[in-house]
Amino acid sequence: MKLQVKIQIFTSLLMFILLLLVNVAIFLMFHKMSTSSELEELELTTNDLVATLKENPDADISNVLKAYLPVNGMIRIIEESGNPLFEQTRSTEYLTLPWKFTNKESKEIYTEGNYPDVAVVTKPIIWQDGEIVTLQVSNVLYALDETMRTLSYVLTVLFLIMLIPVIISGVLLSRLLLRPIQKLQETMQENMKHGKWKKIDTVSRSKDEIYEMQKTFNQMIDYLKDSYERQEMFVSDASHELKTPVQIIKSYAQLLKRRGMNDPALLKESVEAIDSEADRMKRLIEQMLSLAKGKQEVVDKDPIDIEALIKEIIPVFEGAYGRKIHLQSEPVFVKGNKGLLEQVLYILLENGMKYSSDDMEVNISKRGEKARISVTDFGQGIPKDVQERIFDRFYRVDKARSRETGGTGLGLAIAASIVKGHKGKIEVESELGKGSTFTIILPYVQ
């Protein structure tokens, strides 16, 4: 069953029950008020009759009773034995009303089958001979019965008339609520069918839950589009990066096949080139896998002494590149994965060594609740207009130079991803001709 039909049925059924309860309440309340009014009026008549009988003990009983006889009722006097002493009525059909002797006052509505209600007032009185008798005064409520029938007809007609706008409003309400949902469904189907990135217009909508849902949908579309484009770019760049060494290896292999076996110099050149390109391919694949892992949130975290970690790494680079790395530090601890943070420091130090020929500086400090690790080189620097892009995958400021130094354009992207997984960030400050400073900012641990 469609949601629109469910809403229509629910709203119509709910309003049907409410209208029915209201009509029944009106009917019962009016009936109760009317019968109470009839009983009070009949009780006043009975009290007046009793007072007249007391004041005129010698009067003709039949005439007195006739004077106070209700229009559609009866007056009956019952002896203690249970037999009627007097009965005064305008119609013999009223004599079928049951009776009994009682010494208690009462007033009630007598109902029997489909006949009209009868208001009955019973009162004990002292009769002329000093005995106690029961005075019963009743009145058949024909007028009230007719009024209640008319009221039931009126309420039924009103009930049916009011159901029409209720049903119409249910249809309109369901359409109003479901229109944006249907639009959302159509947009999703169109996106899936045609491969589009269509979003929903939310300008004219009120700020309700459906608006928030549509807003979230648009944000999801932006996220999916960005992820898809990044994935597409990543695959394209990766295939391009892998295509070059594969082509070089294939070219040298074909060269060796044609004439390299008898030429020692060509054989040596080909083997070295193939080995070099294979190493570059291996490094590229490892970095791509590392980047994929680095995007995940770091789960295993331990307190790490950054000062001790950098002191372990510096001698490795000084020995490999024959240059000094000057360290200024203080004891700083962060919580993270030692192997991953070591990889970030390797990436920054290796980049600094590749793209500069002078000594480097590393500064470790604490500022507030943040630990700051700065790696500074004095190379050619990075233009300001591309500083925000250097953390993108495969992006390289100088592709020709990166090719010479063996760069893949993934190092900084890997570093940024790992630091982000540690709830931190990397900042860069650079000036052309003076060098660059990369700063890792991580939460400090006491």
C-alpha positions in Angstrom: 0.0 0.0 0.0 1.3 3.4 -1.0 2.2 6.0 1.6 -0.3 8.4 0.1 -3.2 5.9 0.5 -2.1 5.2 4.1 -2.1 8.9 5.0 -5.6 9.3 3.4 -7.0 6.3 5.3 -5.4 7.3 8.6 -6.6 11.0 8.5 -10.1 10.0 7.3 -10.4 7.3 9.9 -9.1 9.5 12.6 -11.5 12.4 11.8 -14.3 9.8 11.4 -13.8 8.6 14.9 -13.4 12.2 16.3 -16.6 13.4 14.6 -18.5 10.3 15.8 -17.3 10.8 19.4 -18.3 14.5 19.2 -21.7 13.8 17.8 -22.4 11.0 20.3 -21.2 13.3 23.2 -23.5 16.1 22.0 -26.5 13.7 21.7 -26.0 12.2 25.1 -25.3 15.5 26.8 -28.4 17.0 25.3 -30.5 14.0 26.3 -29.2 14.1 29.8 -29.9 17.8 30.2 -33.4 17.5 28.7 -34.4 14.6 30.9 -33.1 16.3 34.0 -35.1 19.4 33.1 -38.3 17.3 32.6 -37.7 15.5 35.9 -37.3 18.8 37.8 -40.4 20.3 36.2 -42.4 17.1 37.0 -41.1 17.2 40.6 -42.3 20.8 41.0 -45.7 19.7 39.8 -45.7 16.9 42.3 -44.7 19.1 45.2 -47.5 21.6 44.2 -50.0 18.7 44.2 -48.9 17.5 47.6 -49.2 21.0 49.0 -52.7 21.4 47.6 -53.9 18.1 49.0 -52.6 19.1 52.5 -54.3 22.5 52.3 -57.6 21.1 51.0 -58.3 17.8 52.8 -62.0 18.0 52.0 -61.7 18.8 48.3 -62.7 16.4 45.6 -59.7 14.2 45.0 -60.5 13.5 41.4 -60.8 17.2 40.6 -57.5 18.0 42.4 -55.7 15.2 40.6 -57.1 16.3 37.2 -55.9 19.8 37.8 -52.3 18.7 38.2 -52.4 15.9 35.6 -49.5 16.1 33.1 -50.5 16.4 29.4 -49.1 13.0 28.5 -49.1 11.4 31.9 -50.8 9.9 34.9 -51.2 10.3 38.6 -51.6 7.2 40.8 -52.0 6.8 44.5 -50.9 3.4 45.9 -52.0 1.9 49.2 -49.5 0.1 51.5 -51.0 -3.2 50.3 -49.8 -2.3 46.8 -53.2 -1.7 45.2 -54.0 1.6 43.4 -56.3 3.8 45.5 -56.7 6.4 42.7 -55.7 6.6 39.1 -56.1 9.7 37.0 -54.9 9.6 33.3 -55.8 11.1 29.9 -55.2 7.8 28.2 -55.5 4.2 29.4 -52.2 3.3 27.6 -50.4 5.1 30.4 -51.8 2.8 33.0 -49.3 0.1 31.9 -46.6 1.9 33.8 -45.5 -0.4 36.6 -46.1 0.6 40.2 -45.3 -0.4 43.8 -45.7 1.0 47.3 -42.6 2.8 48.7 -41.9 5.2 51.5 -38.9 6.8 49.8 -38.9 9.7 47.4 -37.5 9.1 43.9 -37.3 10.5 40.4 -36.2 8.6 37.4 -36.5 8.1 33.7 -38.3 4.8 32.8 -37.4 3.3 29.4 -39.0 0.4 27.7 -38.0 -0.8 24.2 -38.6 1.7 21.4 -41.2 3.6 23.3 -40.6 7.2 24.4 -39.0 7.8 27.8 -41.3 8.3 30.8 -40.4 10.7 33.6 -41.6 9.3 37.0 -41.6 11.1 40.4 -42.5 9.0 43.4 -43.3 10.6 46.9 -44.8 9.2 50.1 -47.6 11.3 51.6 -50.0 11.0 54.6 -53.5 10.3 53.4 -56.8 11.5 54.8 -57.2 8.5 57.1 -53.7 8.9 58.5 -52.1 6.1 56.6 -49.0 6.5 54.4 -49.6 6.1 50.7 -47.4 6.5 47.6 -48.0 9.3 45.1 -46.7 8.5 41.6 -46.7 11.2 39.0 -45.5 10.3 35.5 -45.3 12.0 32.1 -44.5 10.4 28.7 -41.8 12.6 27.0 -43.2 12.6 23.5 -41.8 16.0 22.7 -38.3 15.1 23.9 -38.4 11.9 21.9 -39.3 13.8 18.8 -36.6 16.4 19.5 -34.0 13.6 20.0 -35.0 12.0 16.7 -34.6 15.4 14.9 -31.3 16.0 16.6 -30.0 12.5 15.5 -31.0 13.3 11.9 -29.3 16.7 12.1 -26.1 15.2 13.6 -26.0 12.4 11.0 -26.4 14.8 8.1 -23.7 17.1 9.6 -21.5 14.2 10.2 -21.7 13.1 6.5 -21.3 16.7 5.3 -18.2 17.2 7.5 -16.7 13.9 6.2 -16.4 15.4 2.7 -14.0 18.2 3.5 -12.1 15.8 5.8 -11.5 13.3 3.0 -10.6 16.2 0.6 -8.2 17.7 3.2 -6.7 14.2 3.7 -6.0 13.9 0.0 -4.5 17.4 -0.2 -2.4 16.8 2.9 -1.0 13.6 1.6 -0.1 15.3 -1.7 1.4 18.2 0.1 3.6 15.9 2.3 4.5 13.4 -0.4 5.2 15.8 -3.3 8.8 16.6 -2.0 9.3 12.9 -1.3 8.1 11.9 -4.8 10.4 14.6 -6.2 13.3 13.2 -4.2 12.5 9.7 -5.5 12.3 10.9 -9.1 15.6 12.8 -8.7 17.3 9.7 -7.3 16.0 7.5 -10.1 17.1 10.0 -12.7 20.5 10.2 -11.2 20.8 6.4 -11.2 19.4 6.0 -14.7 21.3 8.8 -16.5 24.4 9.0 -14.2 23.6 12.6 -13.3 24.4 14.6 -10.2 21.0 16.4 -10.0 20.1 18.1 -6.8 16.7 19.2 -5.4 15.7 22.9 -5.2 15.1 23.8 -1.6 14.8 27.6 -1.9 11.0 27.8 -1.7 10.5 25.2 1.1 9.8 25.9 4.7 12.5 24.8 7.2 10.9 21.6 8.3 12.1 18.0 8.5 11.5 17.3 4.8 13.6 20.4 4.0 16.4 19.0 6.2 16.1 15.6 4.4 16.3 17.4 1.0 19.3 19.4 2.3 21.0 16.3 3.5 20.3 14.6 0.1 21.9 17.6 -1.7 24.9 17.3 0.6 25.1 13.6 -0.1 25.0 14.3 -3.9 27.9 16.8 -3.5 29.8 14.3 -1.4 29.2 11.4 -3.9 30.1 13.6 -6.8 33.3 14.8 -5.2 34.2 11.2 -4.2 33.4 9.9 -7.7 35.5 12.7 -9.3 38.4 12.1 -6.9 38.2 8.4 -7.5 38.1 8.9 -11.2 41.0 11.3 -11.0 42.9 8.9 -8.7 42.4 6.0 -11.1 43.3 8.1 -14.1 46.4 9.5 -12.4 47.4 6.1 -11.0 47.1 4.5 -14.4 49.1 7.3 -16.0 51.8 7.0 -13.3 52.0 3.2 -13.7 51.8 3.4 -17.5 55.1 5.3 -17.8 57.3 2.8 -16.0 55.5 -0.1 -17.6 56.1 1.4 -21.0 59.8 2.0 -20.2 60.3 -1.5 -19.0 58.5 -2.9 -22.1 60.6 -0.7 -24.4 63.9 -1.9 -22.8 62.7 -5.5 -22.8 62.0 -5.2 -26.6 65.3 -3.5 -27.1 67.1 -6.4 -25.3 65.2 -8.9 -27.3 66.3 -7.3 -30.6 69.9 -6.6 -30.0 70.8 -6.3 -26.3 72.1 -9.7 -25.7 75.3 -9.1 -27.7 75.8 -5.5 -26.5 77.1 -5.4 -22.9 76.7 -1.7 -22.6 73.1 -1.8 -23.8 72.4 -4.8 -21.6 73.7 -3.0 -18.5 71.7 0.2 -19.3 68.6 -1.8 -19.9 68.9 -3.8 -16.7 69.5 -0.7 -14.7 66.6 1.1 -16.3 64.3 -1.8 -15.8 65.4 -2.2 -12.1 64.9 1.6 -11.5 61.4 1.7 -13.1 60.4 -1.5 -11.2 61.5 0.1 -7.9 59.5 3.2 -8.8 56.5 1.1 -9.6 56.9 -0.7 -6.3 57.2 2.6 -4.4 54.2 4.0 -6.2 52.0 0.9 -5.4 53.2 0.9 -1.7 52.3 4.6 -1.4 48.9 4.1 -2.9 48.2 1.3 -0.5 49.5 3.4 2.4 47.2 6.3 1.3 44.2 4.0 1.3 45.1 2.8 4.8 45.9 6.3 6.0 42.3 7.5 5.3 41.0 5.2 8.0 40.8 6.4 11.5 43.7 5.3 13.7 42.5 2.9 16.3 45.6 1.6 18.0 47.1 4.6 19.9 49.8 4.8 22.5 51.6 7.7 24.1 54.6 8.6 21.9 57.6 10.7 22.8 58.0 12.9 19.6 61.4 14.2 20.6 62.8 10.6 21.0 61.2 9.5 17.8 62.7 12.4 15.7 66.1 11.8 17.3 65.9 8.2 16.0 65.1 9.3 12.5 67.6 12.2 12.1 70.8 10.1 11.9 69.3 8.0 9.1 68.8 11.0 6.9 72.0 12.7 7.8 73.9 9.5 6.9 72.0 9.0 3.6 72.2 12.6 2.3 75.3 13.8 4.1 73.6 17.0 5.4 72.8 18.2 8.9 69.4 18.4 10.4 69.3 20.9 13.3 66.9 20.0 16.1 65.3 22.4 18.6 62.9 20.5 20.9 61.3 20.0 24.2 59.7 16.9 25.7 56.4 16.5 23.8 54.0 13.5 24.0 51.1 12.7 21.6 48.8 9.7 21.4 49.0 7.8 18.2 50.5 5.0 16.1 54.3 5.2 16.2 54.8 3.5 12.8 52.3 5.9 11.0 53.7 9.1 12.6 57.3 7.9 11.8 56.1 7.5 8.1 54.8 11.1 8.1 58.2 12.4 9.4 60.0 10.3 6.8 57.9 11.9 4.1 58.5 15.4 5.2 62.2 15.0 5.8 62.7 13.1 2.5 60.8 15.9 0.6 63.0 18.5 2.2 66.2 16.6 1.3 65.0 16.1 -2.3 64.0 19.7 -3.0 66.8 21.5 -1.2 70.6 21.3 -1.0 71.1 23.0 2.4 70.8 21.8 6.0 67.3 21.4 7.5 65.7 22.3 10.7 63.2 20.5 12.9 61.4 22.3 15.8 59.3 20.5 18.4 57.2 22.6 20.7 54.0 22.7 22.7 51.4 25.5 22.3 48.4 25.2 24.6 47.0 21.7 24.2 48.6 21.1 20.9 51.9 19.6 19.9 53.7 21.2 16.9 56.4 19.5 14.8 57.9 21.8 12.2 60.1 20.6 9.4 61.9 23.4 7.5 64.0 23.3 4.3 65.7 26.1 2.5 64.9 25.1 -1.0 63.2 26.8 -3.9 59.8 27.2 -2.0 56.2 26.6 -3.2 54.1 29.3 -5.0 51.2 30.5 -2.9 48.6 29.7 -5.5 49.4 26.0 -5.4 50.1 25.5 -1.7 46.5 24.3 -1.0 46.8 21.6 -3.8 50.1 20.1 -2.7 48.2 17.6 -0.4 46.1 16.3 -3.3 47.0 12.9 -4.7 49.6 12.9 -7.6 49.8 16.7 -7.5 53.4 18.0 -8.1 54.5 21.5 -8.3 57.2 20.8 -10.9 56.4 17.5 -12.6 59.7 17.5 -14.6 61.8 17.9 -11.4 59.7 15.4 -9.6 60.3 12.9 -12.3 64.0 13.4 -11.9 63.9 12.9 -8.1 61.6 9.9 -8.3 58.5 11.6 -6.8 55.0 10.2 -7.3 53.0 13.0 -5.9 51.5 10.8 -3.2 53.8 11.5 -0.2 52.1 14.6 1.1 48.6 13.2 0.5 49.6 10.2 2.6 51.1 12.4 5.3 47.9 14.6 5.5 45.7 11.5 5.6 47.6 9.9 8.5 47.7 13.1 10.5 44.0 13.6 9.9 43.4 10.1 11.3 45.2 11.3 14.4 42.7 14.2 14.8 45.4 16.6 13.7 46.3 18.7 10.6 49.3 19.8 8.5 50.0 23.4 7.7 52.5 24.8 5.2 54.3 28.1 5.0 56.5 28.8 2.0 58.2 31.6 0.2 59.7 31.3 -3.3 63.5 31.2 -3.1 63.6 30.9 0.7 62.2 27.5 1.4 59.2 25.8 3.1 58.1 24.9 6.6 55.6 22.0 7.1 54.0 21.9 10.6 52.2 18.9 12.1 49.7 19.9 14.7 48.5 17.1 17.0 46.6 16.9 20.3 49.1 17.0 23.2 49.1 14.3 25.9 50.2 15.2 29.5 
